């Protein structure tokens, strides 16, 4: 099976699961299941308008749903059987991810997400922040209601995993935000990679480790598959940075060179600043500090980066990270389709064009 086909098939499964898990119309029965019995009087109409409508407006824009797919593949590659049983738990990585990017759009003052106006521009910042935060907590009802009949030990492990990865996500986001607000002349490629390991690696690592925990894998197996997933997350971010500069289809959803306008410190930028002539380095630093909106100036910055082969350097760095971590996890995986697809997973995400 081609990996794209597998991803599409899983995307349909995840979308169906989301509809089952979180209704468009929030009625008393669902609300009391999620929130507990109301002591006074529920306002279902307001809760639907303030939570369900902005969340579904965001979820319906699509997305690759690759983090839930990573969870499923990790589960199967470590010997897990009957993926239908664990399918509801894919809501953990998917809702946490979507909540984080809804809030990320506010923090970055973004205008477009997946080709449409960002949630905060459609519903207001207050509604968007609250809805994004709600997505952080919604899927935990699967654990505290425990309709899947998970062992207490498994539930504790999942809570611990999600807590630390969400803290890492916030740490990575904090680094990223400050780096493009202030001059950060001390930054190296290693700083950037650590930021990615926290920010983009967190939910990838969480997805894979979640799949491993559900198979009752050993601690070593959990760590190894988590490291592979982390490298996928880092590589995904690097490819995002590449596509932001040169990806025609990608730019329709975000805007070409938006990272330059935001002043983001990417691997591509850091490599260019390290390799560039004194004159080119000075000009590039000037452009980044300007936060330019004019496409001509943005294109000038992209040209300087291309001059020093920094885009190709970043792509090769991503490939090497995936290759190294796959070599480490491969001996722990069961032979079969899931293992083959897991290998293709990393390859696909770093070569994608959208």
Secondary structure, DSSP 8 states (H G I E B T S, - for coil): --HHHHHHHHHHHHHHHHHHHS-SS--HHHHHHHH---SS---HHHHIIIIIHHHHHHHTT----HHHHHHHHHHHHTT---HHHHGGGHHHHHHHHHHHHHHHHHHTT--EETTEE-HHHHH-HHHHHHHHHHHHHHTTHHHHS-TT---HHHHHHHHHHHHHHHHHHHHHHHHHHHHTTS--TT--HHHHHHHHHHHTHHHHHHHHHHHHHTTT--HHHHHHHHHHHHHHHHHHHHHHHHHHHH-HHHHHHH-TTHHHHHT---HHHHHHHHHS-HHHHHHHHHHHHHT---HHHHHHHHHHHHHTTHHHHHHHHHHHHHHHHHHHHGGGS-SSHHHHHHHHHHHHHHH---
